[in-house]
Amino acid sequence: MEIKPDIFHRTVFRRMESMKCGVPKKPPVKINALWIVPAVFLLLATAAHALTPTVHFTGVETTPSNCFYFGGLTILGEPAAFLEDEVGVFVDDGAGGRLLVGACVFGDSNQQDKYLIAVNGDDPLEPGKNGAGHHDVLTFKVWDKSEDKEYTIGTADFSVEYRQGLNEPAIPPVYQTDVFFGLLNLSAVPPPGDIDQNSEVELADAILALKIVTGVQETGSLDADVNDDDRIGIHEAIYILQYLSGLF
């Protein structure tokens, strides 16, 4: 088929205009403002992160992958002590123990009334487990420096507060690589049934409750009272055994 010169020239001209000397025109890049919020927030937060070394939760191994958790912290209803109290994150080590995968000092971020903690992921190139695995449940612990006391944050002691640009955390919190979670607020309080006040509910607490019931031991911490009768007795022993059996 014969192509007329004027039609050919117009076609080539239009093509050259669209190509701009061989470089195709690209549509303008549209920047979503929602992308900027977490990026800037992460930059500001991590720039000031880990300036103060922890003294209680120590021995964290830094790995190539991680995620961040960010939020507020109260201890016995009061704000945590700035640059004194600490937060530690643990996972199951796969051998019946606990592995510390993250630690920070409260206020060691760009916001003095918040904690910011990097949770390290497991490095598959290294032998053994040295970090959190995908969707591992994270156990948060808090150390009150003034009392030299640890608290384990229970499911009921987490609260989520919406912050634009941050990923909403699950309760209980889990590990996901390259995700910035917040706000996950922590409330450190003695767990019900913790008669010996070591911040853990254990079989030893049930034994203490039974000793109190039988008169072998006089009393225990009333903070462990589970039914608001202002005493430690058989109800606490039953509660602890049910708790340890995973009934709730």
C-alpha positions in Angstrom: 0.0 0.0 0.0 1.4 3.4 -1.0 1.7 6.0 1.9 1.3 9.6 0.9 4.3 11.8 1.9 2.1 14.3 3.8 0.5 11.6 5.9 3.8 10.0 6.5 5.4 13.2 7.6 2.6 14.1 10.0 2.7 10.6 11.5 6.5 10.8 12.1 6.2 14.3 13.6 3.6 13.2 16.0 5.6 10.2 17.0 8.8 12.3 17.5 6.8 14.8 19.6 5.5 12.0 21.9 9.0 10.3 22.1 11.0 13.6 22.6 14.0 12.5 20.5 13.6 8.8 21.4 12.7 9.2 25.1 9.1 8.3 25.7 7.1 10.7 27.8 6.5 9.5 31.3 3.4 10.4 33.3 4.2 12.7 36.3 4.9 10.7 39.5 2.1 11.1 41.9 3.3 11.1 45.6 0.8 9.8 48.1 1.1 11.9 51.2 0.3 8.8 53.3 3.7 7.4 52.2 5.5 10.4 53.5 4.2 10.2 57.0 5.7 6.8 58.0 8.9 7.5 56.1 9.6 10.8 57.8 8.4 9.4 61.2 10.7 6.4 60.9 13.7 8.6 59.9 13.2 10.9 62.8 12.6 8.1 65.3 15.4 5.9 64.2 17.9 8.8 64.0 17.7 9.2 67.8 17.1 5.5 68.6 19.4 3.6 70.9 21.5 6.5 72.1 21.2 5.3 75.7 22.4 1.7 76.3 20.2 -0.6 78.4 21.6 -2.0 81.7 18.9 -4.6 82.5 17.8 -6.1 79.2 21.2 -6.8 77.6 22.6 -9.2 75.1 20.4 -8.4 72.1 21.9 -9.7 68.8 21.5 -7.3 65.9 20.4 -9.0 62.7 19.8 -7.8 59.1 16.0 -7.6 59.5 13.8 -6.0 62.1 10.5 -4.3 62.8 9.7 -1.4 65.2 7.2 -0.9 68.0 6.4 2.5 69.3 4.1 3.7 72.1 3.5 4.9 75.6 4.4 3.2 78.9 3.0 3.5 82.4 4.1 1.6 85.5 1.5 1.1 88.3 -0.5 3.9 86.6 2.3 6.4 86.5 4.4 7.5 83.5 7.6 5.6 83.2 10.9 7.3 84.2 12.6 9.1 81.3 15.8 7.5 80.3 15.7 5.1 83.2 13.0 2.4 82.8 13.5 -0.2 80.1 11.4 -2.3 77.7 12.5 -5.8 76.5 10.9 -8.0 73.9 11.3 -11.8 74.0 10.3 -14.8 71.8 10.3 -18.5 72.3 13.8 -19.7 71.5 12.6 -23.1 70.2 14.3 -25.0 73.0 11.9 -24.2 75.9 13.4 -20.9 76.8 13.1 -17.3 76.0 15.2 -15.2 73.6 15.7 -11.5 74.0 15.2 -9.9 70.5 14.9 -6.2 71.3 15.5 -3.7 74.2 15.3 0.0 74.7 15.4 2.7 77.3 12.1 4.6 77.7 12.2 8.0 76.1 15.2 7.2 73.9 13.5 8.4 70.7 12.4 11.7 69.2 9.5 11.7 71.7 10.4 11.6 75.4 7.1 10.2 76.5 7.3 7.1 74.3 9.4 4.0 73.9 10.8 3.0 70.6 12.1 -0.6 70.2 13.7 -2.4 67.3 12.8 -6.1 67.3 15.4 -8.2 65.5 14.3 -10.9 63.1 15.9 -14.4 62.8 18.8 -14.6 60.4 18.5 -17.9 58.4 22.1 -17.7 57.4 23.2 -18.1 61.1 23.0 -21.4 63.0 20.3 -21.6 65.6 17.6 -19.1 66.3 19.0 -15.5 66.9 15.8 -13.5 66.3 12.1 -13.4 65.9 10.5 -15.6 63.2 7.7 -14.4 61.0 4.5 -14.0 63.1 6.3 -15.1 66.3 4.3 -13.8 69.3 6.3 -11.2 71.1 6.4 -11.0 74.9 7.0 -7.5 76.2 8.6 -7.0 79.6 9.2 -3.8 81.5 11.9 -3.1 84.0 11.2 -0.5 86.7 14.7 0.9 87.6 13.7 2.6 90.8 12.2 -0.6 92.3 14.5 -3.0 90.3 11.5 -5.0 89.3 10.3 -6.7 86.1 6.8 -6.7 84.8 5.4 -9.0 82.0 2.8 -7.2 79.9 -0.3 -9.3 79.7 -2.8 -9.3 76.9 -5.1 -7.0 78.9 -2.3 -4.6 79.6 -1.8 -3.6 75.9 -3.8 -0.8 74.3 -3.7 0.4 70.7 -3.9 4.1 69.8 -4.4 5.1 66.1 -1.5 7.1 64.6 -1.7 8.1 60.9 0.9 6.4 58.8 1.8 3.6 61.3 0.6 0.0 61.1 -1.9 -1.0 63.7 -0.4 -3.7 65.9 -2.2 -6.9 66.8 -2.8 -8.0 70.4 -0.8 -10.0 71.3 1.8 -8.4 69.2 3.7 -10.4 66.5 6.8 -10.0 64.4 6.7 -8.9 60.8 9.8 -7.8 58.9 10.2 -4.1 57.9 7.0 -3.0 59.6 6.6 0.0 61.9 3.9 -0.6 64.5 2.2 2.0 66.6 1.0 3.1 68.9 1.2 0.1 71.2 0.8 1.4 74.7 2.0 -0.7 77.6 0.7 -0.7 81.2 3.0 -2.5 83.7 1.0 -3.8 86.6 1.3 -6.9 88.8 -0.6 -9.8 87.2 -3.4 -11.4 89.2 -2.2 -14.5 91.1 1.4 -13.2 91.4 1.6 -14.0 95.1 5.4 -13.9 95.4 5.6 -10.7 93.4 8.1 -11.8 90.8 5.9 -10.5 88.0 5.2 -14.1 86.8 2.2 -16.4 87.6 3.8 -19.7 88.3 3.2 -23.0 90.1 5.1 -21.6 93.1 2.3 -19.0 93.5 -0.4 -21.8 93.7 1.7 -23.6 96.3 2.0 -20.3 98.3 -1.8 -19.9 98.1 -2.4 -23.4 99.4 0.1 -22.8 102.2 -1.9 -19.7 103.2 -5.1 -21.6 103.1 -3.7 -24.3 105.4 -2.1 -21.9 107.7 1.5 -22.9 106.9 2.2 -19.3 105.7 0.4 -16.3 107.1 -0.3 -14.1 104.0 0.9 -13.0 100.6 0.7 -9.9 98.4 -2.9 -8.7 98.2 -2.1 -7.4 94.7 -2.5 -11.1 93.7 -6.2 -11.1 94.9 -8.3 -12.3 92.0 -11.9 -11.9 93.4 -11.6 -8.6 95.3 -12.2 -10.2 98.8 -8.9 -8.6 100.1 -7.3 -11.9 101.0 -5.3 -14.7 99.4 -6.9 -18.1 99.6 -8.4 -21.0 97.6 -9.8 -18.8 94.9 -6.3 -17.6 94.0 -5.0 -21.2 94.0 -7.8 -22.3 91.6 -7.2 -19.2 89.4 -3.5 -19.9 89.1 -3.9 -23.6 88.3 -6.5 -22.7 85.6 -4.2 -20.0 84.2 -1.2 -22.4 84.0 -3.5 -24.9 82.3 -4.3 -22.4 79.6 -8.0 -22.2 80.3 -7.9 -18.4 79.9 
